[in-house]
Amino acid sequence: MTDNPIKTETRGHVLEVTLDRPKANAIDLKTSRIMGDVFAEFRDDDNLRVALITGAGDKFFCPGWDLKAAADGDAVDGDYGVGGFGGLQELRGLNKPVIAAVNGICCGGGLELALSADMILAADHASFALPEIRSGTVADAASIKLPKRIPYHIAMEMLLTGRWLDADEAARWGLVNRIIPAADLMTQARALADELAGGPPLVYAALKEIVRDAEGKDFQTVMNKITRSQYDTVARLYSSEDQLEGARAFAEKRDPVWKGR
């Protein structure tokens, strides 16, 4: 095992995070806590606008929980860190875009990690599954998220049988945004990250807060909160320099310069 299971690189406003735990990029408690710290710092750093997460190598994105570490004493109900398992799925207030570049096998907690991103790009050889049923455990986060992301019956088939989806089927059901030749995955993922990093960060924050809060609420309740500026991110947006800059840029027929304030 490497002593540095998480590699990070900052490119402009983009934070690139690589899960690097040979042989399979499985996540133990220590790694999960490190990931939580990394994503919490990303959330709180105004200079960083987009995160991109991938796995090292070309075979595994992440298979989820490290069963070998569990056999050596890592408790399944142990301290996963500030963001829960993988640092993302329970991280509060993360109002910035996150892209998952799935470079291979993505199953169990690894699929739950990918589901915590806002967009998923998949290499053409990637595959997806929730095999927890075969070991008598519950894919807890996926049980909540997956039936809301893809057709219910397909989600339940994955949860109840543990069967695998290849990249083509994952795309067909809307589990991933698009399939990319493996050799081009990171190039295209970085291009998307750069595109988002050039966008309006205050709008991204408002969108993510609205979408997150809208889950489980009726339409009019959320609309009323938006129009009354009851979301902190919406109130900040509508009183910001960026809001004025957007209007000026449109009137002057030029690209806006977003400052995030």
N, C-alpha and C positions, 0 to 999 in steps of 0.2 A: 504494500500500500504506500502511496505517496504521502509525505508529511504535509503537503499543501493540496488538499482535495478540491479546492475551488480556486480557479485562476480568473483574475479580473484584468480587464484592459479598458481604458477610457479613450475614446476617439471623439474629440469634440464634445458634443452633448450626449453621446451614447456610451452607456456602460455595457461592456460585453462580459458575460459570466459563463465560464466553462466548467462543467462538472467533470473532474478528472480523478477517478478512483479505479484504477485497473483492478480486475479485468473488465468489470461490467458497469462501472459508474453507479453502483448501489449506494444508498444513503444510510449512514448510521447516525446515532444521536449527535456525535461531535460534528459531523458534516452538516447536519440539519441546523445546528446552532450557528455554525459559521455562515451558512446561507442566509439565515435570518438576520444576522448582523450586516451582511453585505446588502441585502435588499432594504433593510431599515435605513442604512446610510444613503442608499440610492434615493429612497423616498424623501429624505430630509435635506438632500443637497440640491440647492436651487440651480446649480450649473448643469446637473444631469437631467435630461428630459425623457430618455427612452432607455429601456433595458432589453438586452438580447441574451437569451439563455440557450445553451446547447451542451452537448456532451463531447468529450474527447474521443478521438478515434472515429471509425466509420461503421462500427457494428452496433454499439449501444448508445442510445440517448440516456435512458435510465430505466432499470428494472424495478425501481422503488426501494422498499425496505431491504436492508442488508441482513439476510437471514443468518449468515455466518457470524456477524456481530451479535445478533440476537442469541445465538447458541453460546456465545462467549460471555453473555451477561447483560447485553443491551436490552432494557425492558421496553416492550412495545408501548407501554403507557408512560415512558420516561420523558425527560425534558427535551422537547424538540427545538426549543428556542423561541425567540420573539415572534416569529411568523408562522409557528406551527410546522408541520412536516414540510421540509424543503424550503422553508423560509418565506413562502409566498401565499399559501392558501388561507392563512388566518391573519395576514399582516394588515392591520387597520390603517385606513387613510392613505392607501397607495393609489394616488390619483394621477399616475403617469403610465403611458403605454408600455406594455411588456410583450415581446415577441419570443415565441419558442421556435427554435430551428431544430426539428426532430431528425437526427442523423442516423437513426437505426431503430433498434428494438425499444419500444416505449410501452411499458406495461405496469400494472399495479400502481404503486405510488408514483412511478414515473409518469404514467398517464394522468394521474391527479395533478402532478406538477405542471404538465403541459396545459391541462384544463384551467389552471390558475392564470395563464397568460391571456392576453387579449386577442392575439392572432397566433395561428400555428401554421408554420411552413414545414412540409415533410419531404425528405429525400425520397426518391422513387423506390428505394428498397426498404423504407421504414415499415414497421408493423406495430399493431396496437392490440392490447388485450387487458382484461381484468381477471387474472387467474386466481384471485384470493379464494373463490368458491372451492377450488380444488384442495386447498389446505385448511378448509373449515374456518376461514376468517371473513370479515366483512370489508369490502372496499368502501370505507365510510364516506369520504369526501366525494368519490365518484357516484355513490348512491344518491347523493344530493344533487350533484351538478349534471351528470351525464343525461338523465332523462329530460333535462331542460335544454340541452344543446343539440340533440339528435332525436329522430323519431323514438317515441317511448318503447315500442316493441323491439327495436334494434338495441336500444340501451339495456332493456331488461334481458334480452338474449345474451348480451355480453356479460352482464352481472350474474345471471343464473347459470350459464354454461362455461364461461371463461374462454369462449372461442376467440380466435385471432381474426383481425381485419388487416388486409394488406393496404398499401397506400391508396390504391385505386378505390377500394370500397370505402375507406375512411373519407376520402374526398366526396364520393357519391352521396354519403349520408350527411355531409356537412361538418364532419368532425375536424377537418383541416381546411385551411383557406385554399391552398394549392399544393400541387406536387411539383418538385423541381429535381432535375437530374442531380445525383449525389455530388458530382464534381462542381456544380454551380450553386449548391445550397447556401453556403456562407456568403458568397458574393451577392446573391439576390437578397438574402436576409439582411446583410449590411446595407444594401441599397434602400430597402424598405425602412430600416431603422434611421438612416440618414434623412430620408424623406419626411418621416414623422418628426425627427429632431428639428427640422426646419419649419414646423408648423406652430400654431399658437398654444403654448403650454397651459395658459389659463382656461382656454376652451376645452382642452383635453381633461383638465382637472374637473371642470364642471360636468362634462359628459360622463366621466367615470363615476362621480358621486351620484349623479342622477340615475344612471343605469343600475348601479349597485343598490340604491335605496328603492328603486321602482320594483325590484323583484318581490313579488308577493303583495304589492299594493295595487289598488285600482287606478285606472288612468286619470280620473279627475283629481284624485287626492294628490298625485304627483304633479300634475299640471298646476294645481293651485299653489303648491310649494315653490314651483319654478317662478310663476308670475309674481309671487309675493316675496321673491328673493329670500326664501327661507333656507336655502342651501348656502353655506358659507362660500363655497367656490363660485356659485352664480353671483352672489352679492359682490364678491371681489372682482369678478370678470366685468360686471356692468359699471364698476366705478374705476376701472383700470386705464392706464395709458394705452395698453394694447387695444382696448375697445375703440378708442379714438384713432389709433394708428390704422386699424382695419378700415374704418370709414374714410380716412384721409387717403390711404393707398388706393382704395377703389375709385375715389373721386379724381385722383391724380393719375390713374391708369398705370400704376407701378406695383411691384411686389412689396408687400408689407414687411417691416422689420420687427419681429416679435422680441420683446424684452422680458416677458414674464412678469410684468408689473403694471 
